[in-house]
Amino acid sequence: MRTILLRLAADTRYTLLSLPMAVVGFVLVVTGLALGAGLLPIVVGLPVAATTLRVARGIAIADRAWLTQVLATPPAPPVYRSPPAGSGTWARLLTPLRCPQSWFDALGAVLRLPVAVAAFAVTLAWWAVALGGVLYPLYGPITSRIPGNTTLAELLGFGSGLGPAVALNAAIGVAAALALPAVVRGAALLVAGVGQGPVAVGTLPTSYGASTAADRGGGRPTSDFAAAASAR
């Protein structure tokens, strides 16, 4: 029981907090890429777009770190392209534009928003139904005294009065509460799946990461695997 409650708390926190994070990521990425595209004729658009992709990369890294709260195993680290050895400032600045994973990170920031909105709405609504129904015996006697108040039991034809209203709302609340862990878990996994999918594209096995450790100066893709291999 304690495990279920802890899981429910973690999934609820992840799902609800994913929305503001998704909004920030969407606004920054869409605005930055649109601004970069508009400034392309005067060249300034290239560094603006590259900087936006770096922001998208930072958001994706933060999201991957946060995914450990939801997923049983942490997501595999993706592969990012590094600038060739001896590259100038301009080449290093524009490296994200040639990195497929950076574009996938930007795509993830865009796709995450609608999913996060839906997951947030479902989670919040389900919590409201569960708490509202379970706690109805406490506030039902008060609301029933409001002039013109019509209960759900009356609308469904179960009769008038406090008894049918309490029984029906409490039953709905208990049913919603029993299903709450599964519903919130599904919402959290949906958001995590969208965040993990575009972020994980391009991930390479450890053997490749080890081989790229020697090529990091050549502008080839690098990953956390490569860093670990080079450290050894």
Residue pairs with C-beta under 8 A, 6 or more apart in sequence:
4 181
7 181
7 185
8 180
8 181
8 184
8 185
10 69
10 70
10 188
11 70
11 181
11 184
11 185
11 187
11 188
12 123
12 127
12 184
12 188
13 69
14 66
14 69
14 70
14 188
14 191
14 192
15 116
15 119
15 120
15 123
15 184
15 187
15 188
15 191
16 120
16 123
16 124
18 112
18 116
18 119
18 120
18 191
18 195
19 116
19 117
19 119
19 120
21 59
21 62
21 63
21 116
22 109
22 112
22 113
22 115
22 116
22 117
23 113
23 116
24 59
25 56
25 59
25 109
25 112
25 113
26 109
26 110
26 112
26 113
28 52
28 55
28 56
28 59
28 109
29 52
29 55
29 56
29 59
29 106
29 109
29 110
30 110
32 48
32 49
32 51
32 52
32 55
33 49
33 52
33 106
35 45
35 48
35 52
36 45
36 46
36 48
36 49
36 50
36 52
37 45
37 49
38 45
39 45
39 48
40 46
46 94
46 97
47 93
47 94
49 97
50 93
50 94
50 95
50 96
50 97
52 106
53 96
53 97
53 99
53 102
53 103
53 105
53 106
54 96
54 102
56 102
56 105
56 106
56 108
56 109
57 80
57 96
57 101
57 102
57 105
59 105
59 109
60 78
60 105
60 108
60 109
60 195
60 199
63 108
63 112
63 195
63 199
64 74
64 75
64 77
64 195
64 196
64 199
67 74
67 75
67 192
67 195
67 196
68 74
70 188
70 189
70 192
71 192
71 196
75 196
75 199
75 200
76 200
76 203
77 203
77 223
77 224
77 225
78 101
78 104
78 199
78 200
78 201
78 202
78 203
78 223
79 101
79 202
79 203
79 204
79 209
79 212
79 221
79 222
79 223
80 99
80 101
80 102
80 221
80 222
80 223
81 95
81 96
81 98
81 99
81 100
81 101
81 102
81 219
81 220
81 221
81 222
82 95
82 216
82 219
82 220
82 221
82 222
83 91
83 92
83 95
83 219
84 91
84 217
84 218
84 219
85 217
85 218
85 219
86 217
87 95
87 219
95 219
96 102
99 221
100 201
100 202
101 201
101 202
101 221
104 198
104 199
104 201
104 202
105 198
105 199
107 198
108 194
108 195
108 197
108 198
108 199
111 194
111 198
112 191
112 194
112 195
115 190
115 191
115 194
116 191
118 187
118 190
119 187
119 188
119 190
119 191
122 183
122 187
123 183
123 184
123 187
126 176
126 179
126 180
126 183
126 184
127 180
127 184
129 172
129 173
129 176
130 173
130 176
130 177
130 180
131 173
132 169
132 173
133 169
133 170
133 171
133 172
133 173
133 174
133 175
133 176
133 177
134 170
134 173
134 174
134 177
135 173
136 165
136 166
136 169
136 170
136 173
137 166
137 170
140 162
140 165
140 166
140 169
141 162
143 149
144 151
144 162
144 165
151 160
151 164
151 165
151 168
151 169
152 165
152 168
152 169
153 159
153 160
153 164
153 165
153 167
153 168
153 169
154 160
154 164
154 165
156 168
158 164
158 167
158 168
202 221
203 223
204 212
204 221
204 223
204 225
205 225
206 225
206 229
208 225
209 222
209 223
209 224
209 225
209 226
209 228
209 229
210 225
210 226
210 229
212 220
212 221
212 222
212 223
212 226
213 222
213 226
213 227
213 229
213 230
214 230
216 222
216 226
216 230
